[in-house]
Amino acid sequence: MRENTAVLLEEMRGKMSAYAFQFGYYLSNLPVKAEAAALLPISVEVDGQAVHLEEVAGAGILDDTHFFFYPVEKKWMPNIEEAILKVHPDYKITHEKIEEAPEDNDEQIVAEVPPVDKDRHQQMKDAVGTFADTCKAQMESNSQLYNSRIAVSLMGASDDEVKEAKDAAQQICDWHDDLVKQYRENKEQEIDAAYAAWLEGNAQKESKQSEQEQAEGEDAMFNMKMS
């Protein structure tokens, strides 16, 4: 294979990987549970400058749906809360004392990842679809661009050289298409599983409430008879 053609194929591979990675990164910011990746985009404004979250606060995962943050300086708590909500506006913020935090931090920020209820389920599925469509368009455009450049680099080449380059380019496209497809399927399964768990929990809650109301009604009837 010609050297300039091989260079173009590697450039093409790199661009495809970047688009796939970006897609995976966007999906990580559609959290159904507390995961460290959801904190990566958070930057905090301090004294007019945006700094990384880890520069002004320690952070940890409390359980499946809760993060906690302890500020380096307590005066930065409002800034940290604002930064969290800017990236994740649906998080619920509270203040608590967390045992895992340093002893000199008497109050920490706790951020709760909201449950995947009916509305959030649809919103997240729509977002996944939008990100996937964008990624697909980027990769198709990249494929067309590099296929054109590769064709120019192969002017005067033998049929075998042309076939080798075309096959290599197609393999790059197919591999990254499969990767993006897997990213999407995994995320949608995660979202659907969280929604199913919410439905089950909600059904159990309603069942208990119904049983309690029935018991209270029976007690009221009994008291009326006794009186």
C-alpha positions in Angstrom: 0.0 0.0 0.0 1.2 3.5 -0.8 2.6 5.4 2.2 0.4 8.4 1.6 -2.7 6.2 1.4 -1.7 4.4 4.6 -1.3 7.8 6.4 -4.8 8.8 5.2 -6.3 5.6 6.5 -4.8 6.2 9.9 -6.1 9.7 10.0 -9.5 8.4 9.0 -9.3 5.9 11.9 -8.3 8.5 14.4 -11.2 10.8 13.4 -13.7 7.9 13.6 -12.4 7.0 17.0 -12.7 10.5 18.2 -16.4 10.7 17.1 -17.1 7.4 18.8 -15.4 8.4 22.0 -17.3 11.7 22.0 -20.6 9.8 21.6 -19.6 7.5 24.5 -18.8 10.6 26.6 -22.1 12.2 25.9 -23.9 9.0 27.0 -21.9 8.9 30.2 -23.5 12.3 31.0 -27.0 10.8 30.9 -26.6 9.0 34.2 -29.1 6.6 35.7 -26.9 6.1 38.7 -24.0 7.8 40.4 -20.9 7.3 38.2 -17.6 9.2 38.3 -17.9 10.1 34.5 -20.8 12.3 35.3 -18.5 14.6 37.2 -16.0 15.2 34.5 -17.7 18.1 32.7 -18.2 20.1 36.0 -16.2 23.2 36.3 -16.6 25.7 39.1 -16.4 29.5 38.9 -14.2 30.9 41.6 -13.1 34.5 41.7 -14.2 34.9 38.1 -12.3 31.9 36.8 -13.5 28.5 35.8 -11.6 25.7 37.6 -11.9 21.9 37.6 -14.2 20.5 40.3 -11.3 18.6 41.9 -9.4 21.9 42.5 -12.1 23.2 44.9 -13.8 20.1 46.3 -13.3 16.4 47.1 -16.0 14.1 45.8 -17.2 10.6 46.3 -20.0 8.2 45.5 -22.2 7.6 48.5 -24.4 4.9 47.0 -26.0 4.0 43.6 -27.8 7.3 43.3 -25.9 9.8 45.4 -22.7 11.8 45.1 -21.2 13.8 48.0 -18.9 16.8 47.7 -16.8 18.4 50.5 -15.4 21.9 49.6 -11.8 22.9 50.2 -13.3 26.1 51.6 -16.9 26.3 52.9 -17.5 29.6 51.2 -17.3 27.8 47.8 -20.3 25.6 48.5 -22.8 27.8 46.5 -20.3 27.9 43.6 -20.0 24.2 43.6 -23.8 23.6 43.8 -24.3 26.0 40.9 -21.7 24.2 38.9 -23.3 20.8 39.5 -26.8 22.0 38.6 -25.5 23.7 35.5 -24.3 20.4 34.1 -27.0 18.2 35.8 -30.1 20.5 36.3 -32.2 17.5 37.4 -30.0 16.6 40.3 -31.5 17.2 43.8 -29.1 19.0 46.1 -29.1 18.6 49.9 -26.6 19.2 52.8 -25.6 16.4 55.1 -22.7 15.3 57.3 -21.0 12.3 55.5 -18.8 9.9 57.4 -16.6 9.3 54.4 -15.6 13.0 54.3 -12.8 14.5 56.3 -13.6 15.3 59.9 -13.1 19.0 59.5 -15.9 19.2 57.0 -19.0 19.4 59.2 -21.4 19.8 56.2 -21.2 18.4 52.7 -23.1 18.7 49.5 -25.1 15.6 48.5 -26.4 15.3 44.9 -29.1 12.8 44.1 -29.4 11.3 40.6 -33.2 11.4 39.9 -35.1 8.1 39.2 -35.8 7.2 35.7 -39.6 7.8 35.8 -41.8 7.9 32.7 -40.9 11.4 31.6 -37.2 11.0 32.3 -37.1 7.7 30.5 -38.5 9.2 27.3 -36.2 12.3 27.6 -33.1 10.1 28.0 -34.1 7.8 25.1 -34.6 10.8 22.9 -31.3 12.2 23.9 -29.5 9.0 23.1 -31.1 9.0 19.7 -30.1 12.6 19.0 -26.5 11.9 20.0 -26.4 8.8 17.9 -27.8 10.6 14.8 -25.2 13.3 15.3 -22.4 10.8 15.6 -23.6 8.9 12.6 -23.7 12.1 10.5 -20.2 13.0 11.6 -18.8 9.6 10.7 -20.5 9.5 7.3 -19.1 12.9 6.5 -15.7 11.8 7.6 -15.9 8.6 5.5 -16.8 10.5 2.4 -14.0 13.0 2.9 -11.3 10.4 3.4 -12.6 8.1 0.7 -12.2 11.0 -1.7 -8.7 11.8 -0.5 -7.7 8.1 -0.6 -9.1 7.9 -4.2 -6.8 10.8 -5.2 -3.8 9.2 -3.5 -4.5 6.0 -5.5 -4.4 7.6 -9.0 -2.5 5.3 -11.3 -2.5 2.5 -8.7 -3.1 -1.1 -9.6 -6.6 -2.7 -9.1 -5.2 -4.8 -6.2 -3.9 -1.6 -4.4 -7.2 0.1 -4.9 -9.1 -2.9 -3.6 -6.8 -3.2 -0.5 -7.3 0.5 0.4 -11.1 0.4 -0.1 -11.4 -2.8 2.0 -9.3 -1.2 4.7 -11.4 2.0 4.7 -14.6 -0.1 4.9 -13.3 -2.1 7.8 -12.6 1.1 9.7 -16.1 2.3 9.0 -17.7 -1.0 9.9 -15.7 -1.4 13.1 -16.6 2.1 14.4 -20.3 1.7 13.3 -20.5 -1.5 15.4 -18.8 0.3 18.4 -21.3 3.2 18.3 -24.2 0.7 17.9 -22.9 -1.2 21.0 -22.6 2.0 23.0 -26.2 2.9 22.1 -27.6 -0.5 22.9 -25.8 -0.7 26.2 -27.1 2.7 27.3 -30.6 2.1 26.2 -30.7 -1.2 28.1 -29.4 0.6 31.1 -32.1 3.3 30.8 -34.8 0.7 30.2 -33.7 -1.4 33.2 -33.7 1.7 35.5 -37.2 2.6 34.2 -38.4 -1.0 34.9 -37.1 -0.8 38.4 -38.9 2.5 38.9 -42.2 1.0 37.6 -41.8 -1.9 40.0 -41.0 0.3 43.0 -43.9 2.6 42.1 -46.3 -0.4 41.8 -45.2 -1.7 45.2 -45.6 1.7 46.8 -49.1 2.1 45.4 -50.0 -1.4 46.5 -48.9 -0.7 50.1 -50.7 2.6 50.1 -53.9 0.8 48.9 -53.5 -1.9 51.6 -53.0 0.8 54.2 -56.1 2.8 53.0 -58.2 -0.4 53.0 -57.0 -1.3 56.5 -57.8 2.2 57.7 -61.3 1.9 56.1 -61.9 -1.4 57.9 -60.8 0.1 61.2 -63.2 3.0 60.7 -66.1 0.6 59.9 -65.3 -1.4 63.0 -65.2 1.7 65.2 -68.5 2.8 63.8 -70.1 -0.5 64.6 -68.7 -0.5 68.1 -70.1 2.9 68.7 
